[in-house]
């Protein structure tokens, strides 16, 4: 829980000033942070995923993929969302984790 962004001020900063990165299944915004651990928040709108059961499942999968690869996101605040063009059947843990690792490597290499 200490690696979550919960302050509305910090969420607004990531949304407004963060750089965007898109993968096949995820949309990420990232901003450098003064914290040693990578922190994130997940936003999955109803427009993309109608059922709350599905939204909560995707949040759990994303949180677990982030937890397993936390070391790749040191010093970053990140917003993670489902890409609107992603197929729902394709949103498996394996695919989400692969996208998170791919995004982390690209974010770290670019800046």
C-alpha positions as CSV (number, residue, x, y, z in Angstrom):
1,X,0.0,0.0,0.0
2,X,2.9,2.4,0.6
3,X,3.6,2.2,-3.2
4,X,0.2,3.6,-4.2
5,X,-0.6,7.2,-5.0
6,X,-3.6,8.3,-3.1
7,X,-3.3,12.1,-2.8
8,X,-5.5,14.0,-5.3
9,X,-2.7,16.5,-5.8
10,X,-0.2,13.8,-6.8
11,X,-2.8,12.1,-9.1
12,X,-3.5,15.5,-10.8
13,X,0.3,16.1,-11.3
14,X,0.7,12.7,-13.0
15,X,-2.3,13.3,-15.2
16,X,-1.3,16.8,-16.2
17,X,2.5,16.7,-16.4
18,X,3.2,13.0,-17.0
19,X,4.6,11.6,-20.2
20,X,2.4,9.1,-22.0
21,X,3.3,5.6,-23.1
22,X,1.0,3.1,-24.8
23,X,1.3,-0.7,-25.2
24,X,-1.0,-3.1,-26.8
25,X,-3.1,-3.6,-23.7
26,X,-2.1,-0.7,-21.4
27,X,-1.9,3.1,-21.4
28,X,0.6,4.6,-18.9
29,X,1.5,8.1,-17.8
30,X,4.7,8.5,-15.8
31,X,6.4,11.3,-13.9
32,X,9.7,11.2,-11.9
33,X,9.3,11.0,-8.2
34,X,11.3,11.7,-5.1
35,X,10.3,8.4,-3.5
36,X,12.6,5.5,-3.7
37,X,9.9,2.9,-4.6
38,X,7.8,3.2,-7.7
39,X,4.3,4.3,-7.0
40,X,1.2,3.8,-9.1
41,X,-2.5,4.2,-9.3
42,X,-4.9,2.4,-11.6
43,X,-7.8,4.1,-13.5
44,X,-10.1,1.8,-15.5
45,X,-13.2,3.8,-16.6
46,X,-16.6,2.4,-17.1
47,X,-16.5,3.5,-20.7
48,X,-13.8,0.9,-21.4
49,X,-15.0,-1.8,-19.0
50,X,-18.6,-1.9,-18.1
51,X,-18.8,-4.5,-15.3
52,X,-17.2,-3.7,-11.9
53,X,-16.3,-7.3,-11.5
54,X,-14.1,-7.1,-14.6
55,X,-12.6,-3.7,-13.6
56,X,-11.6,-5.0,-10.2
57,X,-10.1,-8.2,-11.8
58,X,-8.0,-6.1,-14.2
59,X,-6.9,-3.9,-11.3
60,X,-5.8,-7.0,-9.3
61,X,-3.9,-8.4,-12.3
62,X,-2.1,-5.0,-12.9
63,X,-1.3,-4.6,-9.2
64,X,0.2,-8.1,-9.1
65,X,2.3,-7.6,-12.3
66,X,3.5,-4.2,-10.9
67,X,4.4,-5.8,-7.5
68,X,6.4,-8.5,-9.2
69,X,8.3,-6.0,-11.3
70,X,8.5,-3.1,-8.7
71,X,12.3,-2.8,-9.1
72,X,11.9,-1.6,-12.7
73,X,9.9,1.5,-11.6
74,X,12.1,3.0,-9.0
75,X,11.6,6.7,-8.6
76,X,8.5,7.0,-10.8
77,X,4.9,7.8,-10.2
78,X,2.7,6.0,-12.7
79,X,-0.9,6.0,-13.8
80,X,-2.0,2.7,-15.5
81,X,-5.1,2.3,-17.5
82,X,-6.5,-0.3,-19.9
83,X,-6.0,0.6,-23.6
84,X,-9.5,1.2,-25.0
85,X,-8.6,-0.9,-28.1
86,X,-7.5,-3.9,-26.2
87,X,-9.6,-7.1,-26.6
88,X,-11.1,-8.2,-23.3
89,X,-10.2,-11.9,-23.9
90,X,-6.6,-10.8,-24.5
91,X,-6.2,-9.2,-21.0
92,X,-4.5,-12.1,-19.3
93,X,-2.0,-11.8,-16.5
94,X,0.8,-12.9,-18.8
95,X,0.0,-10.2,-21.4
96,X,-0.4,-7.5,-18.8
97,X,2.9,-8.4,-17.1
98,X,4.6,-8.5,-20.5
99,X,3.3,-5.0,-21.3
100,X,4.3,-3.7,-17.9
101,X,7.9,-5.0,-18.3
102,X,8.0,-3.6,-21.9
103,X,6.8,-0.2,-20.7
104,X,9.3,-0.1,-17.8
105,X,12.2,-0.8,-20.1
106,X,11.1,1.8,-22.6
107,X,10.4,4.4,-19.9
108,X,13.8,3.8,-18.2
109,X,15.7,3.9,-21.5
110,X,14.0,7.1,-22.7
111,X,14.5,9.2,-19.6
